[in-house]
Amino acid sequence: MMAGKSSSKLKYVNAIPLSDLPKPGGAVGAVVGGLDVCIAVGTDGLIYALGGKAPPTGTPLKDGKVGKKTIKDAQYGTE
């Protein structure tokens, strides 16, 4: 691999208004660029964005229990 310029294809887009950000321990769902995502705020106050469905069940993660660096599937309780 040669060193040099690289063009990033990443594009940052707004997911939810800041006023809709949940309190620590909460999560909300959103559709961003056509993708279903979960925006979660851990109990430690850190903000996470991840795919909106729990594999392999497809349960919405926004309904799960948010902890410190974890979110539990609402249906089965798996992390």
Secondary structure as UniProt FT lines:
FT   HELIX           18..20
FT   TURN            24..25
FT   STRAND          26..32
FT   TURN            33..34
FT   STRAND          35..41
FT   TURN            43..44
FT   STRAND          47..51
FT   STRAND          53..54
FT   TURN            55..58
FT   STRAND          59..60
FT   HELIX           61..63
FT   STRAND          65..66
FT   STRAND          71..72
FT   TURN            74..76
//
